[in-house]
Amino acid sequence: MFYREAGDFKTTYAEDNQTFPIAFDRYRYYAVLLIGVGVVPFVINDYWASAILIPFLIYAIAAMGLNILTGYCGQVSLGTGGFMAVGAYTSYKLMTAFPWLDMISITLLSGFMTAMVGLAFGLPSLRIKGFYLAVATLAAQFFLIWMFNKVPWFFNYSASGQISAPERSLFGIAVTGPNAEAWVKYLFCFGFVFVLAWIARNLTRGSIGRQWMAIRDMDIAAEIIGVNPLKAKLTAFAVSSFYVGIAGALLFTVYLGAVEVGSAYGIVKSFLVLFMIIIGGLGSIFGSFAGAAFMVLLPVLLRNILTGVMGWDTALATHFEFVIVGALIMFFLIVEPHGLARLWALLKDKLRLWPFPH
């Protein structure tokens, strides 16, 4: 078999501590990057972009953000949809107030604004945890949605209350608006996913990530050994909100183009991202991608089978999708709480030792 560590020697600490210690993993990672940048943009069409690829990339960012907070730091949050709305409305105000700003700066500034909001709503985590913290973040979800609906300044006093993304270009190529092509929007989102995944991977493997995991496993013991709970929890909220805000901004500017906050960033969005990290695997960057892919691909697959092959009514097929997703969440919570990431790790461990028993 080709998946082996035998003969793959490490001569420095840096090599021994690298993200992909096995050569095959590194080659696979480079192959995925090469296909994602050099192949997909040339074969992508509008359906694949709007139904699968762009939603997968955006939700992968949101899942990474929530996984940092919940999976790595152990702080339960049900306010993901509200924080995504902060990113969306920040990007809208920046695009309308500063038309000379480029889309990369707008998206990053939206993330930073969401991080500050996340810091404010993360303060209760210093005194409460578990179910009570979940209720506090749920209150943040409802408050933020109410504020964006009721304060006309956020939607520039529009009579409909809807916000629409103006057309913006990057290097002379339209990124937002009706003239933006599918491959451009895909590459724009892919660039953010690549950079943010690299940052998240290094953060979780470094000292900050170890502090998060210490707080998650036992906060009292972590404080005894010198971990500052104030710093650990607030940095987790800030970094998580930064990722979620960028996802919300991209969902509005690049993918949807026009949104109503109640329907686009409601409580359903918060639960959707939470289900992604549960199915993908808590405390795993790969699990964030696996969960996002699962939750994006499954409805598309079921819709095509139920409506196209079996001839079901669209409304009935939609309700059946919820039943299947709920059953799968129960299955993963009971059978494999660590999700798809754990199954993938077990498969790799077996391949390392095959044909010998594990």
JOJO-V830926 format. One record per backbone hydrogen bond with DSSP energy under -0.5 kcal/mol. NH is the residue of the N-H (numbers start at 1). CO is the residue of the C=O. If there is no record, write none. Layout:
BEGIN
nh/co
NH/CO
NH/CO
END
This chain:
BEGIN
nh/co
4/2
8/5
9/7
16/12
17/13
18/15
21/19
25/22
26/22
27/23
28/24
29/25
30/26
31/27
32/28
33/29
34/30
35/31
36/32
37/33
38/34
39/35
40/35
42/39
43/39
43/40
44/40
49/45
50/46
51/47
52/48
53/48
54/49
55/49
56/52
57/53
58/54
59/55
60/56
61/57
62/58
63/59
64/60
65/61
66/62
67/63
68/64
69/65
70/66
71/66
71/67
72/67
73/68
74/70
75/69
76/74
83/79
84/80
85/81
86/82
87/83
88/84
89/85
90/86
91/87
92/88
93/89
94/90
95/91
96/92
97/93
98/94
101/98
106/102
107/103
108/104
109/105
110/106
111/107
112/108
113/109
114/110
115/111
116/112
117/113
118/114
119/115
120/116
121/117
122/118
123/119
123/120
125/122
126/123
127/124
128/124
132/129
134/130
135/131
136/132
137/133
138/134
139/135
140/136
141/137
142/138
143/139
144/140
145/141
146/142
147/143
148/144
149/145
150/146
151/147
152/150
154/151
155/151
155/152
156/153
157/152
158/155
163/259
165/257
170/173
173/170
175/168
176/168
177/253
180/177
181/174
185/181
186/182
187/183
188/184
189/185
190/186
191/187
192/188
193/189
194/190
195/191
196/192
197/193
198/194
199/195
200/196
201/197
202/198
203/199
204/200
205/201
206/202
206/203
209/203
210/206
211/207
212/208
213/209
214/210
215/211
216/212
217/213
218/214
222/218
223/219
224/220
225/221
226/223
227/222
229/227
232/228
233/229
234/230
235/231
236/232
237/233
238/234
239/235
240/236
241/237
242/238
243/239
244/240
245/241
246/242
247/243
248/244
249/245
250/246
251/247
252/248
253/249
254/250
255/250
256/251
257/252
259/163
263/260
264/260
265/261
269/266
270/266
271/267
272/268
273/269
274/270
275/271
276/272
277/273
278/274
279/275
280/276
281/277
284/281
288/284
289/285
290/286
291/287
292/288
293/289
294/290
295/291
296/292
297/293
298/294
300/296
301/297
302/298
303/299
304/300
305/301
306/302
307/303
308/303
308/304
309/304
309/305
310/305
312/306
317/313
318/314
319/315
320/316
321/317
322/318
323/319
324/320
325/321
326/322
327/323
328/324
329/325
330/326
331/327
332/328
333/329
334/330
335/331
336/331
336/332
339/336
340/279
341/280
342/338
342/339
343/339
344/340
345/341
346/342
347/343
348/344
349/345
350/346
351/347
352/348
353/349
354/350
356/353
END
